Amino acid sequence: MLAIPLITLQVMVEVAIGGFIAIYITDLTRLVTRGFIASTGVVILVIGIVGLAGERFLPDPSHLTDHVIEHSWITPSLRLLSLFIALFAVYLIAVYLRPFALHIIAGGLALLAGLAALTAAALTYPTPLWGAWGSVAAFLLSAVVVGTVVTAMLLGHWYLVVPNLSTRPLFILMALIAAALAAQLALDAIGLLALAGHNPVAARQDVVVGGFSLTFWMHLVGGILLPALITALSFQSTRLRSLMSATGLLYVAVVLVLVGSVTGRVIFFSANLPM
């Protein structure tokens, strides 16, 4: 459990990068207000700054986990994360200055930097059976899920400010959540099938019914299946223009996907299984 500080900071960074992706997608639709992009962006940016500051002051991860670590990627990942945070701030300034082309270009650069930072962070922790790219898939899907759910919940609140706002951006975000959750479920299934008892840390039965089972089932049921159901219910509420109900459901989804991300990362560091 020494990895809990590392896991917490990683999830904060994933919220920032995934949240930016969701904000940028809604910006591209041109159906949300500048106020939503700016206010939500500031909240997500602050979360990213705290995550970056924490990772910079965090001791060598070798002291926090027995997971294989590629130390050569630690510094590049921090530099890329710093670049992402800087470009995110530039994007928000561009949004305030109004020219659409300007903040779309700034946002595109921030998007590339965020994806690069997330990839570098994942390459720091390769898995024995999957190599580094299993880690990349796990980190990316987790970021998309947690960041998009948080952004969708905040967008739901914005309909209280602008009641006649189009619901299309919210539908797009919920579709993205559903797709990412389905991909996470597929990744978990493939990962379990690949465990044939020769994993250096855990075998399949250890994860499903053994020492890691409680964490695994919390991740699977609480972090994937229940959020998928709640997203479907929120989708139906949005279709009926019951946006207060949809936002309340998304509140619950936020809590659940955060639990799913944390428990997935616990399995990642404990059992060397990308989740």
Buried (B, 14 or more C-beta within 10 A) or exposed (E): EEBEBBBBBBBBBBBBBBBBBBBBBBBBEEBBEEEBBBBBBEBBBEBBBBBBEBBEEBEEBEEBBEBBBBEEBBEBBBBBBBBBBEBBBBBBEBBEEEEEEBBBBBBBBBBBBBBBBBBBBBBBBBBBBBEBBBBBBBBBBBBBBBBBBBBBBBBBBBBEEEEEBEBEBBBBBBEBBBBBBEBBBEBBEEBBEBBEEEBEBBBBEBBBEBEBEEBBBBBBEBBBBBBBBBBEBBBEBBEEEBBEBBBBBBBBBBEBBBBBBBBBBBBBBBBBBBB
